[in-house]
Amino acid sequence: MSQRQISRITGIARQRVNEAIKQLEKEGLVHLGQGCIYLNDITALAHKLDDLDLSIRDPRTFLIQI
Protein backbone atom coordinates (compact mmCIF):
# COMPACT_ATOMS: atom_id res chain seq x y z
CA MET A 1 0.00 0.00 0.00
CA SER A 2 1.46 3.38 -0.93
CA GLN A 3 1.36 6.58 1.09
CA ARG A 4 -0.86 8.07 -1.59
CA GLN A 5 -3.36 5.21 -1.19
CA ILE A 6 -3.36 5.60 2.59
CA SER A 7 -3.85 9.33 2.19
CA ARG A 8 -6.90 8.77 -0.02
CA ILE A 9 -8.39 6.13 2.27
CA THR A 10 -7.95 8.11 5.48
CA GLY A 11 -8.42 11.63 4.16
CA ILE A 12 -5.13 12.66 5.78
CA ALA A 13 -2.52 14.71 3.91
CA ARG A 14 0.31 12.58 2.50
CA GLN A 15 2.91 14.50 4.53
CA ARG A 16 1.10 13.63 7.76
CA VAL A 17 0.73 10.02 6.58
CA ASN A 18 4.52 9.95 6.09
CA GLU A 19 5.10 11.15 9.66
CA ALA A 20 2.66 8.61 11.06
CA ILE A 21 4.20 5.77 9.05
CA LYS A 22 7.66 6.60 10.36
CA GLN A 23 6.28 6.40 13.90
CA LEU A 24 4.51 3.11 13.17
CA GLU A 25 7.75 1.74 11.74
CA LYS A 26 9.57 2.63 14.97
CA GLU A 27 6.85 0.71 16.83
CA GLY A 28 7.31 -2.32 14.57
CA LEU A 29 3.77 -2.24 13.19
CA VAL A 30 4.76 -1.58 9.58
CA HIS A 31 7.78 -2.24 7.40
CA LEU A 32 8.81 0.10 4.60
CA GLY A 33 9.93 -1.43 1.33
CA GLN A 34 10.80 0.08 -2.01
CA GLY A 35 7.63 1.96 -2.93
CA CYS A 36 5.51 -0.09 -0.52
CA ILE A 37 4.37 -0.17 3.07
CA TYR A 38 3.87 -3.62 4.55
CA LEU A 39 1.49 -4.03 7.47
CA ASN A 40 3.13 -6.28 10.07
CA ASP A 41 0.21 -6.42 12.51
CA ILE A 42 -3.10 -5.19 11.13
CA THR A 43 -4.94 -5.99 14.38
CA ALA A 44 -2.56 -3.83 16.44
CA LEU A 45 -2.93 -1.03 13.88
CA ALA A 46 -6.72 -1.21 14.15
CA HIS A 47 -6.52 -1.10 17.96
CA LYS A 48 -4.51 2.14 17.78
CA LEU A 49 -7.69 3.75 16.39
CA ASP A 50 -9.96 2.59 19.24
CA ASP A 51 -9.77 5.83 21.23
CA LEU A 52 -10.15 8.21 18.27
CA ASP A 53 -13.32 9.90 17.04
CA LEU A 54 -13.84 8.26 13.68
CA SER A 55 -17.47 9.24 13.23
CA ILE A 56 -16.78 10.86 9.84
CA ARG A 57 -14.54 8.18 8.35
CA ASP A 58 -13.28 4.97 9.91
CA PRO A 59 -10.38 3.47 7.92
CA ARG A 60 -10.95 0.13 9.63
CA THR A 61 -13.97 -0.41 7.41
CA PHE A 62 -11.58 -0.42 4.45
CA LEU A 63 -9.26 -2.90 6.18
CA ILE A 64 -12.15 -5.34 6.60
CA GLN A 65 -12.59 -5.41 2.82
CA ILE A 66 -8.97 -6.48 2.19
C-alpha positions as a printed NumPy array, in Angstrom:
array([[  0.   ,   0.   ,   0.   ],
       [  1.46 ,   3.38 ,  -0.929],
       [  1.364,   6.584,   1.091],
       [ -0.857,   8.066,  -1.588],
       [ -3.357,   5.209,  -1.195],
       [ -3.359,   5.595,   2.587],
       [ -3.855,   9.335,   2.195],
       [ -6.9  ,   8.772,  -0.016],
       [ -8.394,   6.128,   2.272],
       [ -7.949,   8.106,   5.476],
       [ -8.421,  11.635,   4.161],
       [ -5.13 ,  12.659,   5.783],
       [ -2.516,  14.71 ,   3.91 ],
       [  0.308,  12.583,   2.495],
       [  2.911,  14.501,   4.527],
       [  1.101,  13.626,   7.764],
       [  0.731,  10.021,   6.578],
       [  4.52 ,   9.947,   6.091],
       [  5.101,  11.153,   9.661],
       [  2.662,   8.608,  11.056],
       [  4.205,   5.771,   9.048],
       [  7.657,   6.602,  10.357],
       [  6.285,   6.398,  13.904],
       [  4.512,   3.109,  13.168],
       [  7.745,   1.736,  11.737],
       [  9.568,   2.633,  14.965],
       [  6.846,   0.711,  16.831],
       [  7.31 ,  -2.323,  14.568],
       [  3.765,  -2.236,  13.188],
       [  4.757,  -1.576,   9.58 ],
       [  7.779,  -2.242,   7.395],
       [  8.807,   0.099,   4.598],
       [  9.927,  -1.435,   1.335],
       [ 10.797,   0.081,  -2.015],
       [  7.629,   1.964,  -2.927],
       [  5.511,  -0.092,  -0.521],
       [  4.371,  -0.166,   3.067],
       [  3.868,  -3.621,   4.546],
       [  1.493,  -4.028,   7.475],
       [  3.134,  -6.277,  10.067],
       [  0.212,  -6.416,  12.505],
       [ -3.104,  -5.189,  11.128],
       [ -4.941,  -5.989,  14.382],
       [ -2.563,  -3.835,  16.438],
       [ -2.931,  -1.029,  13.876],
       [ -6.719,  -1.208,  14.15 ],
       [ -6.523,  -1.096,  17.961],
       [ -4.508,   2.137,  17.775],
       [ -7.686,   3.746,  16.393],
       [ -9.956,   2.587,  19.236],
       [ -9.772,   5.826,  21.23 ],
       [-10.146,   8.207,  18.268],
       [-13.325,   9.899,  17.04 ],
       [-13.839,   8.256,  13.68 ],
       [-17.471,   9.238,  13.231],
       [-16.782,  10.857,   9.838],
       [-14.539,   8.182,   8.347],
       [-13.281,   4.97 ,   9.911],
       [-10.379,   3.467,   7.918],
       [-10.948,   0.126,   9.626],
       [-13.972,  -0.415,   7.412],
       [-11.578,  -0.424,   4.446],
       [ -9.265,  -2.897,   6.178],
       [-12.146,  -5.343,   6.598],
       [-12.589,  -5.406,   2.818],
       [ -8.966,  -6.48 ,   2.189]])
